[in-house]
C-alpha cells in the first residue's frame, strides 16, 4: 500500500479531538481496511486506541486508530484481548510506513526528482 499523506496527527485536547483524529486516520489509511490482506473500501470504520485520561468536554480522548472494515472490526471487538497486541502493532506499522513515504517525498523534492 502506498501512502502520500502529509497531514500530521492532531495534537490538541479540544472538544473535537476525536473527530480530527478520525479524519486523520481515514486519510492516512486511504479509507481502506488495514487488516493484512484485506483493503476493503466499503464503509470502513476507525478503531480507536484509548488514551489514559479523559477530556472533560468530550469523554474519552483517543491517541490513534486504524481503519477496519466491518468484518474485521467485529472480529477485533469479539476477541479484543487476543487482537489488542496485533492492532497496536498494525497501527505502529501503518504510522511507520506513512513516515517513510513522507521522508521519501521530502528527499525526492530536495533532489529535484
C-alpha positions, 0 to 999 in steps of 0.5 A, a space after each residue: 500500500 502506498 501512502 502520500 499523506 502529509 497531514 500530521 496527527 492532531 495534537 490538541 485536547 479540544 472538544 473535537 479531538 476525536 473527530 480530527 483524529 478520525 479524519 486523520 486516520 481515514 486519510 492516512 489509511 486511504 479509507 481502506 481496511 488495514 487488516 493484512 490482506 484485506 483493503 476493503 473500501 466499503 464503509 470502513 470504520 476507525 478503531 480507536 486506541 484509548 488514551 489514559 485520561 479523559 477530556 472533560 468536554 468530550 469523554 474519552 480522548 483517543 491517541 490513534 486508530 486504524 481503519 477496519 472494515 466491518 468484518 474485521 472490526 467485529 472480529 477485533 471487538 469479539 476477541 479484543 484481548 487476543 487482537 489488542 497486541 496485533 492492532 497496536 502493532 498494525 497501527 505502529 506499522 501503518 504510522 511507520 510506513 506513512 513516515 517513510 513515504 513522507 521522508 521519501 517525498 521530502 528527499 525526492 523534492 530536495 533532489 529535484 526528482 
